[in-house]
Each structure stands twice: as structure tokens, then as C-alpha cells.
């Protein structure tokens, strides 16, 4: 796989300092680094806690590797005045700070936006927290699970008669990271156009509500909280997973034409005139009955058959893949998304690279994920040299 030259990466030359741990913050800075930004990850002496998460490849966390490519790592003890002074100098000579501590922590260290903006008015300072930098819940901590619970995600996830479950992917963490990276990139454009920097407040709670636009608008429209529907959709049908002879598959007939295409595939043309299924609204209202009718047909043939016939009919469809299958999909291979990765301990692994392409070319993995403090002396020497 070929990669664009660094000069083509839109954030090349942007300097980012990261004071983050675990997921949301490191993910946001990795997205920035994928676009060419130079990221220095500041870690405490015992490191980002994600470094301890299994699976461990000869002691190095594969989870950590997946969120920290294209970065340098420097260990600073922010309780030490000399290291704290170095951190401040590093920030003032950078363009962006991203931190995901509880509100107030950076201020108490003397590294908050208010204490830096006067000396560096172009600074873009991004704070990710559970509930935001102000308000009645600002002092609370949070993890993906608790934010999914608080923001309503768990109330609409799972089968209608099932216990509360979270989305299997850490939705709140990564949605917040995306909001953060988008906001930082937007502010960089503003600064490059001659504007001042800003303090960006990224509340995980708000970000998780933000990506639930269909659910919040449903509530605003009818004053009722959306309910769990399993794999079904509140406004479309057939639009869910169905059982076949040897497993499950999904189809999404998101408009009336696709509904008629489904009827041709299953050879049930009379349902087009059934009062229960005349419109999209009718089908959504009666989707439990529709599921029973369709599954009586689907259970007669294996998944492979239904994938083939719905593909031929042009109806959006999918197998229920596990991650092994999704990563082995021919589209994944075509895009070159799975890339080899060398860890600092010399072990070889693989990673899912950026899915983004620029002019048809993928984004590069320019640096392997760093060992703890791998670049500490390099960073210290760089700023000692700058002082002379």
C-alpha cells in the first residue's frame, strides 16, 4: 500500500501535546496524527493505564498500540517543578493541547487554558471530560459504560424484554474522540485564517446525546422515550436481522422500492396489497408480524442463499460477521486497512489503519506506537537546545 507524502497530509507541522489516558483522548490525538500532526504524548512515570490492558504481546498492550501510533512518548512527573516547567514550555511552543483529566486538574497544575492563553493566544486547548467543564455534574468522573447508561444508549440497546446492555463497541469514548478531533481541526483552520485559539469543551455525555439525533428527535416529536427494538428499526421494515436455516443475516429495505424487491425475492407478492404493510409507517408498526411471515420463508434456505439472492436483487444485506470475518472481508483487503505493525519490543502484530483516503491513497503509519518514555530524553534535549 502506498501512502501520501507528508507534505500532502493536511495537519503536517501542527504540534500537539497530549495529556490523556485510556481511550477518548488518545483516539482523538491519533486521528490528528494520522492527518500529519506531530503528537507528543505526556505520560506519568507509571504510564497511561491502557498500557496494562490485555492482550499483551510479550508485555506490550495491543489495545495501547491500536490508539497510539504516530506519537512520541515522554515521561514527565508533573509533581516535580522542573518537569512541570518543561511541560509548560512544551505547550507554549505547540499549537494544540488535548487532555482528558477531570475538570480543574490542569488548572491546579498551572497548565490550564486560562494560564496559557495570554502567552500563546493561538493555542487550541481541548478538554475531554465525562460531563463538561461546568455544571452540576462537572466534577463527576465517567467511563464509557456509565456515559452510555446516563445518555440513554443502554435504554435502546438489546432485545425488548432483555436486561440493559451497552453497545459492544465503546461508543461514548470514540464518539467523544471524534468530536474532539473534528473540533480541534476546525479551530486550527480558524487560527490559520488569523483567528485566536480557544478552549474546547468536549463532554462525553453531550457527545453521546449528540450522536443520538434520531432518538432525541423521536422524543421531541412525540414526547415518548424510544424503546429497545433489538436489531429492528423504529421507522423502517423489513430492516433487521432475520433467522435463516443455518444462522442469521440482515437486510435493510429502507424504502418502498426495496420492499417490493424483497417481496419478489421471497415470492410473496400479495403482501404488497396487505393493509398491514402498505406504507413504510404501516410496516414499521406491524414489523413483528412481518418478521414472523418472512422468517417462515428464510428458515427454508441457508444464509449463503439469501446473501446471494438479495445481492442480485440490489437489496442492502449483510452477514452477521464477527471481527475475524469483518477484518477478512475482501473490501477490507482492497482498502489496505489491515497493516503490519512493529511494537517497540520488536514483536510483530497487525493494526487497523486509518480508513480515510486522500485522493484515493491511505494515510501512513509514520511511527510505531511508543514505548513508555521512549522519547523523554529527545524531548528534554530539544527544549534544552531551544534555550541556547
Number of C-alpha atoms within 10 A of each C-alpha: 11 9 16 15 10 16 10 14 18 15 19 16 14 17 20 25 25 25 21 24 22 18 22 28 28 28 25 27 34 24 21 26 29 25 23 25 24 23 26 24 27 26 22 17 13 11 18 18 13 17 20 15 14 13 12 13 14 10 13 20 17 21 18 24 22 18 23 24 26 24 27 25 23 24 20 21 16 18 10 10 10 12 15 17 14 18 19 18 12 20 21 20 14 21 23 26 28 25 24 23 17 19 23 15 13 17 13 9 13 15 20 20 21 13 14 17 18 10 10 17 16 22 25 25 25 23 25 27 26 28 24 21 19 12 8 9 11 16 16 12 14 16 16 23 18 15 27 25 16 15 18 19 23 20 19 19 21 19 15 13 9 10 10 15 16 20 15 8 9 16 21 30 26 21 19 29 25 20 21 29 22 15 17 25 18 12 23 23 13 15 18 12 9 10 13 16 21 21 17 19 18 22 24 30 24 17 24 24 20 16 15 15 11 13 20 17 13 15 13 11 9 9 10 11 15 17 15 20 15 15 14 21 16 19 15 22 28 26 23 19 20 21 20 21 16 13 14 18 21 21 21 20 22 17 13 15 11 18 24 16 17 23 16 12 15 14 11 14 14 8 16 15 10 12 10 17 20 14 18 18 15 16 23 21 17 14 23 13 13 17 19 12 13 18 15 12 15 22 16 13 14 16 22 14 14 22 19 11 15 18 13 10 14 12 21 15 20 17 17 15 13 8 9 8 11 13 15 12 12 11 11 14 12 10 15 17 19 17 15 13 21 15 21 15 12 10 12 11 13 14 18 15 19 18 12 14 12 13 8 10 14 20 25 21 20 14 14 17 24 21 17 21 21 15 19 19 12 14 19 17 12 12 15 11 9 8 7 5
